[in-house]
Amino acid sequence: FTLFQLADKNETESSGVLSFPLNSLPLQKEIILEELKMTCVLICPIVYSSSGDLDVRLGFSLCTEEQDFLRKRKKYVAAALKKILHLEEDLKEHEVPVVAITTTGGGTRSLTAMYGSLLGLQKLNLLDCISYIGGLSGTTWTMANLYEDANWSQKYLEDAIKEARKQVTKSKICCFSLDCLKYYYNDLMERTKEGHNTSFIDLWGLVIESMLHDKKDEHRLSDQRQAVDNGQNPLPIYVAINLKSSYSAQAFREWLEFTPYEVGLLKYGASIRAEHFGSEFFMGRMVKRLSETRICYMQGMWSSIFSIDVMYVWNLATDSEDFWCRWTRDRVRDIEEEPFLSMNPYEVDTCLFTPSSALSSALRDVLTGRPTIAQYPNFIRGFQMHSKYLESEGFSTWKGTRHVCVSDTVIDTLPNKLMETADDELSLVDTGFFINTSYPPLLRSKREVDVILHLNYSGGSQTLPLDQIAKYISGQGIPFPKIEISEEDRENLKECYVFEDADSPQAPTVLFFPLVNDTFKKYKAPGVERSPEEMAEGKVDVSSILSPFTTREVCFSEENFDKLVKLTDYNVLNNEKLIIQALRLAVARRKQRNY
């Protein structure tokens, strides 16, 4: 059953349900509820005969487009595995494992490091084995750039890396030039006229655009379909969380996933077309269509944990030639080690933003809301929970658990409290406010992911995101291998760890790649030692508080950019055997299953 219903007050009190077909209601017309003898108008548990019945897709299955994508992608994966594993026969469709990449955020560090990791996978012919790539925060910058090219993974990544190098190493002072400020103002004004909310997150999105592009980026999320419709690239999945104003991210959050096909709330099994995100919905119908949001605004929301810095930089930028140096001065601690924001984004004060120029003041008038929260129309507006919603396996997977937070569980078991803000807008933030990870969408049972490559780019503790997600997933009852790393290893991490659960075939094999400089110090390539003259190239500081790759650094030198790319490239190449071993095991497990 679906999680939503149309309830009559008297019927509800007697545990009954009144079914009422939505297609009998007129669109864009006021309905007097008393004439219907109802207290509210809500979604009914009717199985509709066609996809045109509702604009909101209800259910926990994958959308038709993603299912088609997987069938096409498996042809690429099967061909790559046959070559890599030296198989004598072609794999049947059900024997092809689903391999996914999950990443962590970390600003420009994660953007840069991800390019190196993908390059390493490409050199090993393993990129064609990947079906999904999950991203958040800084890695969404990499992903959005890559998916502008419909065939990016089929081309040598060096060209994309060269363009990224150009953008990462350029001066960011231009992002706050007078011309840029005028552009920001005009674009935000236009967005406001179209009917969209505008916030500090949108300003941050425009800053990201300026940092990573030389001109306006017209791309939208739905445009990325051309990069996956033929199965030629992995399907990108971007992640955010929805919050409630009276709870911190640690106390309550709801996962949202964004693909080129759909935007969905995992817990409720409710999804809309990607191009409809930002439009207004009621009772499962789109009542006001707005233009699709440009990708830069989405990036601002996906990486909103940094938006507070936009205001700080703005203040420094006024009549200051060296504001960028002042911004980073004395800020040597990484955000993961010493959080620079409250873990409750609602507690961030709006008065921190105090621009002095006339243009800045005018721009401020366009912006509303809290500086770390992006607000969008809630596409489950008008819904009420089905009386048996707690029996839904899909809901139970993503509801709160006592392993994480008691208050989360209390809310999820009280439908009135859970849905009391359904009429409110979605309050979306960077998942870094909760856990720096993009795992959850990859662990949906319908995706049947067999192997996950965890590419870790966080600052501070490299194992913290993995430890946190393992604890969270355990509390949700989702199959996941035990994470056991000795204290000795935690002090001196290796380049790759493999975690698997032989007793649980449903649990994915996890290959964990922490951001460390281990054997790269002495080896420039796997098995190739550095000469005395080359030892300096192996000195890449990714862990100390004096590292040039801290999360707050938005501009790298060309030398440091190259070093970080080479390091993460090497760390993948040097662990080819472990990856191959995991893939071979995944194929064997697939063959043993009964289909």
C-alpha positions in Angstrom: 0.0 0.0 0.0 1.0 3.6 -0.4 1.8 5.7 2.7 -0.9 8.3 2.0 -4.7 8.3 2.2 -7.7 10.6 2.0 -9.4 10.6 5.4 -12.8 11.5 6.6 -13.0 12.7 10.2 -15.8 10.3 11.3 -14.4 7.4 9.3 -10.9 8.0 10.7 -12.1 7.9 14.3 -13.6 4.5 13.6 -10.3 3.3 12.0 -12.0 3.5 8.5 -10.7 5.1 5.4 -12.7 7.0 2.8 -11.3 6.6 -0.7 -11.8 9.5 -3.0 -10.3 9.6 -6.6 -8.3 12.7 -7.1 -9.0 12.8 -10.8 -12.6 13.8 -10.0 -11.4 17.0 -8.4 -11.0 20.1 -10.6 -7.5 21.6 -10.9 -6.7 25.2 -9.8 -10.2 25.7 -8.3 -11.2 26.3 -4.7 -13.0 23.4 -3.1 -15.3 23.9 -0.1 -14.4 21.1 2.2 -17.8 21.2 4.1 -19.6 20.3 0.9 -17.5 17.1 0.8 -18.1 16.6 4.6 -14.4 16.3 5.2 -12.1 18.0 7.5 -9.3 18.0 5.0 -8.4 16.9 1.5 -5.7 14.2 1.3 -4.3 11.5 -0.9 -6.2 8.2 -1.1 -4.7 4.7 -1.3 -5.9 4.1 -4.8 -3.8 2.3 -7.4 -4.0 4.5 -10.4 -4.2 3.0 -13.8 -1.6 5.2 -15.5 1.3 7.3 -14.6 -0.7 10.4 -15.6 -3.1 10.1 -12.7 -0.7 11.9 -10.3 2.3 14.2 -10.7 3.8 12.7 -7.6 4.9 9.1 -8.0 4.1 7.0 -4.9 5.9 3.8 -4.1 9.4 2.6 -3.2 10.2 1.0 -6.5 12.7 2.5 -9.0 11.2 4.7 -11.7 10.8 3.3 -15.2 13.7 5.4 -16.5 16.1 4.2 -13.9 15.1 0.6 -14.6 15.8 1.1 -18.3 19.1 2.8 -17.4 20.2 -0.2 -15.3 19.4 -2.7 -18.2 21.5 -0.6 -20.5 24.3 0.0 -18.0 24.7 -3.7 -17.3 25.8 -4.2 -20.9 28.8 -1.9 -20.2 29.4 -3.5 -16.9 29.3 -7.0 -18.2 31.7 -6.2 -21.0 34.1 -4.5 -18.7 34.0 -7.4 -16.1 34.5 -10.0 -18.8 37.7 -8.3 -19.8 38.9 -7.4 -16.3 38.1 -10.8 -14.7 39.2 -12.8 -17.8 35.8 -14.6 -18.0 35.3 -17.1 -20.7 31.6 -16.5 -21.1 29.4 -13.4 -21.2 27.6 -12.7 -17.9 23.9 -13.0 -18.0 22.0 -9.9 -16.9 21.1 -11.2 -13.4 24.8 -12.2 -12.9 26.1 -8.6 -13.4 26.8 -7.0 -10.0 25.8 -3.4 -9.2 28.8 -1.4 -8.2 28.5 2.1 -6.7 30.7 4.9 -5.6 29.9 6.9 -2.4 31.8 10.0 -1.6 32.2 12.5 1.3 32.2 16.2 1.2 35.2 18.5 1.8 34.9 21.6 -0.4 37.6 22.1 -3.1 39.6 19.2 -1.6 36.9 16.7 -2.3 36.2 18.2 -5.8 39.9 17.8 -6.7 40.5 14.5 -5.0 37.5 12.9 -6.7 39.0 13.6 -10.1 42.1 11.7 -9.2 40.1 8.7 -7.9 38.0 8.5 -11.0 41.1 8.8 -13.2 42.6 5.8 -11.3 39.5 3.8 -11.9 39.5 4.7 -15.6 43.1 3.7 -16.0 42.2 0.3 -14.6 39.2 0.0 -16.9 37.0 -0.1 -13.8 35.0 3.0 -14.5 32.7 1.1 -16.8 31.9 -1.3 -13.9 30.3 1.5 -11.9 26.5 1.9 -12.0 26.0 4.7 -9.5 27.9 7.6 -8.1 26.6 9.2 -4.9 27.7 12.8 -4.0 27.2 15.5 -1.5 28.7 18.9 -0.8 32.0 19.4 -2.6 31.8 16.2 -4.7 28.6 17.5 -6.3 30.7 20.2 -7.9 32.8 17.5 -9.6 29.8 15.5 -10.6 27.9 18.4 -12.0 30.9 19.5 -14.1 31.4 15.9 -15.4 27.8 15.4 -16.4 27.8 18.4 -18.7 29.5 16.0 -21.1 27.2 13.3 -22.2 30.1 10.9 -22.7 32.5 11.9 -20.0 33.5 8.5 -18.7 34.1 7.2 -22.3 36.7 9.9 -22.8 40.1 10.2 -21.1 39.6 12.3 -18.0 42.8 14.3 -18.4 40.9 17.0 -20.4 38.2 17.4 -17.7 40.9 17.5 -15.0 42.8 20.3 -16.9 39.6 22.4 -17.0 39.1 21.7 -13.3 42.7 22.7 -12.6 42.2 26.0 -14.4 39.1 26.8 -12.3 40.5 25.6 -8.9 43.7 27.5 -9.3 42.3 30.8 -10.5 41.9 33.8 -8.1 38.6 33.9 -6.4 38.6 37.6 -5.8 36.7 38.0 -9.1 33.8 36.2 -7.5 33.0 39.4 -5.6 33.8 42.0 -8.2 31.3 44.7 -9.0 30.3 42.9 -12.2 29.7 39.7 -10.4 27.6 41.4 -7.7 25.5 43.0 -10.4 25.1 39.6 -12.1 24.1 38.0 -8.8 21.6 40.7 -8.1 20.0 40.5 -11.6 19.8 36.7 -11.6 18.3 36.5 -8.1 15.8 39.2 -9.1 14.8 37.2 -12.1 14.5 34.1 -10.0 12.3 35.9 -7.6 10.0 37.2 -10.3 9.6 33.6 -11.6 8.2 32.7 -8.2 11.1 30.9 -6.6 12.2 31.6 -3.1 15.6 33.3 -2.9 18.0 32.8 0.0 21.6 33.0 1.0 21.9 29.5 -0.4 21.1 30.9 -3.8 23.8 33.5 -3.5 26.2 30.8 -2.5 25.2 28.8 -5.6 26.0 31.8 -7.8 29.4 32.1 -6.1 30.1 28.4 -6.8 29.2 29.1 -10.4 31.7 31.9 -10.6 34.4 29.8 -8.8 34.0 26.9 -11.2 33.0 28.5 -14.5 34.0 31.4 -16.7 30.5 32.2 -17.7 26.8 31.6 -16.8 26.1 27.9 -16.5 22.7 27.1 -18.0 22.7 23.4 -17.2 19.8 21.9 -15.2 19.7 18.5 -13.4 17.3 17.0 -16.0 19.9 17.9 -18.7 22.1 15.1 -17.3 19.7 12.5 -18.7 21.5 12.8 -22.0 24.6 11.4 -20.1 22.8 8.3 -18.8 19.9 7.5 -21.2 22.0 5.1 -23.1 23.7 3.7 -20.0 27.1 5.2 -21.1 27.9 6.7 -17.7 27.0 5.8 -14.1 23.8 7.3 -12.7 24.6 10.3 -10.5 22.7 10.6 -7.2 23.0 13.8 -5.2 21.9 13.9 -1.6 20.4 16.4 0.8 18.4 16.3 4.0 15.1 17.9 5.0 14.9 19.4 8.5 12.1 20.6 10.8 12.5 24.0 12.5 12.1 22.7 16.0 14.8 20.0 15.7 18.5 19.8 15.0 19.9 17.7 12.1 21.0 15.2 14.7 17.5 14.9 16.1 15.4 14.8 13.0 16.1 14.7 9.2 14.6 13.2 6.1 16.8 12.0 3.2 16.3 13.4 -0.3 17.9 12.0 -3.4 18.3 13.8 -6.7 18.9 12.0 -10.0 18.5 13.3 -13.5 15.2 11.5 -13.5 13.6 12.2 -10.2 13.8 13.9 -6.8 12.5 11.7 -4.0 11.9 11.6 -0.3 13.3 8.2 0.7 11.1 7.7 3.8 7.8 8.4 2.2 8.3 6.8 -1.2 7.3 10.0 -2.9 9.0 11.3 -6.0 8.6 13.9 -8.7 10.2 14.5 -12.0 13.6 16.3 -11.7 12.4 19.2 -13.9 9.4 19.7 -11.5 11.5 20.2 -8.4 10.7 23.8 -7.2 7.2 23.7 -8.6 4.2 23.7 -6.3 2.1 20.6 -5.6 -1.1 19.8 -3.7 -2.7 16.4 -3.3 -0.2 14.9 -5.7 -1.0 17.3 -8.5 1.3 20.1 -9.7 -0.7 23.3 -9.2 1.9 25.8 -10.2 4.8 25.0 -12.5 8.0 27.0 -12.2 11.0 26.9 -14.4 13.5 24.3 -13.5 16.3 25.5 -11.2 19.7 25.9 -12.7 22.3 23.4 -11.4 24.3 26.1 -9.6 21.4 26.8 -7.3 21.2 23.0 -6.6 24.9 23.0 -5.8 24.4 25.8 -3.4 21.8 23.7 -1.5 23.8 20.5 -1.7 26.9 22.2 -0.2 25.0 24.7 2.0 27.3 24.0 5.0 29.7 26.6 3.5 27.2 29.3 2.8 27.8 31.1 6.1 31.3 31.9 4.7 29.7 33.8 1.8 28.4 36.5 4.2 31.8 36.6 6.0 33.7 37.0 2.8 31.2 39.7 1.6 32.0 41.8 4.6 35.7 41.5 4.0 35.3 42.1 0.3 34.1 45.7 0.6 36.9 48.0 -0.2 39.5 45.3 0.5 42.1 44.0 -2.0 43.3 41.2 0.3 39.9 40.0 1.6 40.6 36.4 0.5 43.8 36.2 2.6 41.9 37.7 5.6 39.2 35.2 5.2 41.5 32.2 5.5 43.9 33.8 8.1 44.0 31.9 11.4 41.3 29.5 10.2 43.5 26.5 10.1 41.2 24.0 11.7 39.0 21.8 9.5 35.2 22.0 10.0 35.1 18.3 10.8 37.5 18.9 13.7 35.9 22.0 15.0 32.5 22.7 13.6 32.1 26.3 12.6 28.3 26.1 12.5 25.7 25.0 14.9 24.5 21.5 14.0 21.1 23.0 14.0 21.0 25.2 10.9 18.0 27.1 12.2 20.1 28.5 15.0 22.4 30.4 12.6 21.5 34.1 13.0 20.6 36.0 9.9 22.1 39.2 11.3 25.6 38.0 10.5 25.2 39.4 7.0 25.9 43.1 7.1 26.9 44.4 3.6 27.8 48.1 3.5 27.5 49.0 -0.2 24.3 50.1 -1.9 24.4 47.2 -4.3 25.0 44.7 -1.5 22.1 46.2 0.5 19.9 45.9 -2.5 20.9 42.3 -3.0 20.3 41.5 0.6 16.7 42.7 0.2 16.2 39.9 -2.4 17.4 37.3 0.0 15.2 35.7 2.7 15.5 33.0 5.3 18.3 31.4 7.2 21.8 31.5 5.7 22.2 27.7 5.6 18.8 26.5 4.6 17.3 26.3 1.1 13.5 26.3 1.0 11.5 24.7 -1.8 7.8 23.8 -2.2 6.9 20.6 -0.4 5.7 18.1 -3.0 3.9 16.0 -0.4 1.7 18.9 0.6 -1.9 17.8 1.2 -0.9 14.3 2.2 -1.8 12.4 5.3 -0.2 9.2 6.5 -2.0 5.9 5.8 -3.4 4.3 9.0 -0.9 1.4 8.6 2.1 3.4 7.5 4.3 1.9 10.2 3.8 -1.5 8.6 5.5 -0.3 5.4 9.0 -1.8 5.0 10.1 1.2 3.0 9.0 3.7 5.7 10.5 1.6 8.5 13.9 1.6 6.7 14.3 5.3 6.9 12.3 6.3 9.9 14.2 7.3 13.1 15.6 4.7 15.5 16.5 4.8 19.1 20.0 3.9 18.0 20.3 7.5 16.7 17.9 9.7 18.5 14.9 9.0 20.7 13.0 12.2 19.6 13.3 11.0 16.0 11.5 7.8 16.8 8.8 9.6 18.8 8.0 11.8 15.9 7.9 9.0 13.3 5.4 7.1 15.4 3.0 10.0 15.7 1.6 10.7 12.2 0.0 14.0 13.2 3.3 15.4 14.4 5.1 13.9 11.5 2.8 15.5 8.9 2.0 18.7 10.7 4.6 20.5 8.7 3.7 18.8 5.4 2.2 22.1 4.3 5.4 23.9 5.1 8.2 24.2 2.6 11.0 21.7 2.4 14.0 23.0 4.4 17.0 21.5 2.7 20.6 21.5 3.8 23.9 19.8 3.2 24.0 16.3 4.6 27.2 17.3 6.4 25.0 18.8 9.1 24.2 15.1 10.0 26.7 12.7 8.5 29.2 13.5 5.9 28.1 10.7 3.6 26.1 9.9 0.4 25.4 6.2 1.4 21.6 6.2 2.0 20.3 6.3 -1.6 22.7 3.5 -2.5 21.3 1.3 0.2 17.8 1.3 -1.1 16.9 -2.4 -1.5 15.5 -2.0 -5.0 19.0 -0.8 -6.2 20.5 -4.1 -5.1 24.0 -2.7 -4.8 26.7 -5.4 -4.4 29.9 -3.4 -4.0 30.4 0.1 -2.7 33.7 2.0 -3.2 33.8 4.6 -0.4 36.0 7.4 -1.5 36.6 9.5 1.6 37.7 13.1 1.3 36.7 14.5 4.7 39.0 16.5 6.9 39.9 15.5 10.4 39.2 11.8 11.3 39.1 9.8 8.1 37.2 7.0 9.8 34.5 9.1 11.4 32.1 9.2 8.4 32.3 5.5 8.0 31.9 4.8 11.7 28.9 7.1 11.8 27.1 5.7 8.8 27.8 2.1 10.0 26.1 2.9 13.3 23.2 4.7 11.6 22.7 1.9 9.1 22.8 -0.7 11.8 20.0 1.1 13.6 17.9 1.2 10.4 18.2 -2.6 10.1 19.8 -2.4 6.6 22.3 -5.1 5.8 25.8 -3.7 6.1 29.2 -5.3 7.0 30.8 -4.7 10.3 33.4 -2.0 10.3 36.4 -3.3 12.3 39.6 -1.3 12.1 42.3 -1.8 14.8 43.4 1.1 16.9 46.9 0.7 15.4 45.5 1.1 11.9 43.4 4.0 13.0 46.6 5.8 14.0 48.3 4.9 10.7 45.6 4.2 8.1 46.4 2.1 5.0 45.2 3.2 1.5 42.3 0.7 1.3 40.2 -1.6 3.6 37.7 -4.2 2.6 34.7 -5.0 4.7 32.3 -7.8 3.9 29.7 -10.0 5.7 30.0 -13.6 4.5 26.9 -14.5 6.5 24.7 -11.9 4.9 24.6 -12.0 1.1 22.4 -8.9 1.1 25.1 -6.8 2.7 27.3 -5.0 0.2 31.1 -5.4 0.1 32.6 -2.0 1.1 36.0 -0.9 -0.1 37.1 2.1 2.1 39.6 4.5 0.6 40.6 7.1 3.3 42.4 10.2 2.1 45.9 9.3 3.3 49.5 9.6 2.0 51.0 6.2 2.8 53.1 4.4 0.2 52.8 7.4 -2.2 55.6 9.0 -0.2 58.1 6.5 -1.6 56.4 5.3 -4.8 55.4 7.4 -7.8 53.5 4.5 -9.3 52.6 1.1 -8.0 55.9 -0.8 -7.7 58.0 2.1 -9.0 60.1 3.8 -6.3 60.9 7.4 -6.3 64.4 8.6 -7.0 66.0 10.9 -4.4 65.2 13.8 -6.7 61.5 12.8 -6.8 61.0 12.4 -3.0 59.7 16.0 -2.7 56.8 15.1 -5.0 55.7 12.5 -2.5 55.3 15.0 0.3 51.5 15.7 0.2 50.1 16.9 3.5 46.5 15.9 3.7 46.1 15.6 7.4 47.8 18.3 9.5 46.2 21.6 10.5 48.8 23.3 8.2 47.7 21.3 5.2 47.1 23.4 2.1 44.0 21.2 1.5 41.8 22.2 4.5 38.1 22.4 3.8 38.1 26.2 3.9 40.7 26.5 1.1 38.9 27.4 -2.1 41.9 28.1 -4.2 44.8 25.7 -4.7 48.2 26.3 -6.3 48.8 24.4 -9.5 51.4 22.3 -7.7 49.1 21.3 -4.9 46.2 20.6 -7.3 48.4 18.2 -9.2 49.8 16.6 -6.1 46.3 15.8 -4.7 45.1 14.4 -8.0 48.2 12.2 -8.3 47.8 11.0 -4.7 44.2 9.8 -5.1 44.9 8.4 -8.5 47.8 6.4 -7.1 45.8 5.2 -4.1 43.3 3.6 -6.4 45.9 2.1 -8.8 47.9 0.7 -5.9 44.9 -1.3 -4.7 43.8 -2.8 -8.0 44.0 -6.4 -6.6 41.6 -5.6 -3.7 39.0 -4.1 -6.1 39.3 -7.0 -8.5 38.9 -9.5 -5.7 35.7 -7.7 -4.5 34.3 -7.7 -8.0 35.0 -11.4 -8.5 33.3 -12.2 -5.2 30.3 -10.1 -6.2 29.9 -12.0 -9.5 30.2 -15.3 -7.7 27.5 -14.3 -5.2 25.2 -13.1 -8.0 25.6 -16.5 -9.8 24.6 -18.3 -6.6 21.3 -16.4 -6.2 18.1 -17.9 -7.3 16.3 -15.6 -9.8 
